[in-house]
C-alpha cells in the first residue's frame, strides 16, 4: 500500500482549512485516511505559530515507514527539521510569455520608427 502524507481540505467555501493526514494514495483527497498528523490554516499570517500545527513524532514515524509527503507537506516537514527538501530551480519562471515578447518587439519597432522620423 502506497502511503502519502498530504493535505485534506476542510473548512467552508472561500475559507480553506486543511488537515495533514496519512492516507492511501488511491483514496480521495478528502476521503478516508489512516491518521491525522496536524492542521494547516492558510488564512493566518505566515509568521503565526498556529498556521501549521504538526505532530512531529508521528510524522517522523510515518516518514521512516515509507510514507511519501506531497510537495506542500514536504515544506512543512523541512521547516520542522524532519526532512531535507532540495531547493528547486526554474530559470524560465521569470521570462515573459510569447505574446508579451511579441508586444515588446512591436513596441520597440514603433519606437525605432518614431525615432527615425524625429531625427530626419
N, C-alpha and C positions, 0 to 999 in steps of 0.2 A: 504494500500500500504506500503510495507516494504522499508524503505529508508536506503541507505548506503552512508557514506562519504568515497569515495575511489579515487584511482589514475586512470586517463585515460591517456594512453600513447600517446605522440605526438613526434615530432622530426623525424629525419631520421634514416636510418639503422646505427647501431653502435653508434648513438649519441642520447641516450634517453633523453626525457624531459617529465615531467608529469604535468597534470592539476589536482588539487584537486577539486573534484566535488561532488555534491549531485545527486544521481541517484536512480531510482527504482532498486531494487536488481535483477529483472528479465531482465533488459536491458543489452546489450553487454558492454564489458569493455570500448571500445572507442565509443560507440553509444550515444544515446540520454541521456541528463542529464537535471536536473532541474535548477541548479545554479552552477556557478564556484566560488569556495572559494579562490583559490590561485594556486601557482605553486611550483614544486619541480624539481630542477636541480641536479641530482646526479653526474654530471661531475665536479661540483665546489668542492673546498676543504670543509671539514666538518665544519670548523670554519667560512666560508664565510657567510656574512649576507644575500646574495641573494640566498643561497641554498634552503631555504624554505621561501616562501612568503605566508602569510596566513591572511585572513580577520577574525580576532578573534571574532568580534562581531557577524558576520553571522554564524560562526562555533558554537559559544555558543548557538545561537538561534536554530540551527538545532539539536544540541545535546539535548537541552531542549524539543524539539518537539518529539524526539524519534529516530532520525537517529542514526544508529549504525556504528561507524568507523571501518575500517579494521585495522589489526594489525599495519601496517606501518603508517597509518594516526593517529592511537592512540598514537604512539610515538611522532609525531609532536605536537599533542594536549597536551600531557603531558609536552613536552618541553616548550610549550607556557603557561602552568599553567592552562589550561581549564579543563582537565580531569585527574584523577589519574589512572595511569597504574600500575597494580600489577606486581611485579618482578616475573619472571619465573625461574624455577629451573629444569635443565635437568642433573641429575647426571651421566647419561650414555653417555653424549656427548664426554667426554674426553677418554672414553675407546676405545682401538683399536678394529678393526673388527675381525671376526672369522679367516680369513686367516692370518692376521697379528699375531694373538695369536698362530696359528699353526706354522708359520715360527719361532717365538720366541722360542717355545718349541723345535723345531728341532735344532735350533742353540744352545740352552742350552744343549741338549743331545750330540751334536757333541763336544762341548767344554768340557763336562764332560768326554767323551770318550778320547779325546785328553789329558786331564789332567791325567787320569788313565795310559795312555800309557807312558807318560813322567815320571810319578812317579815310574814306575817299572824298 
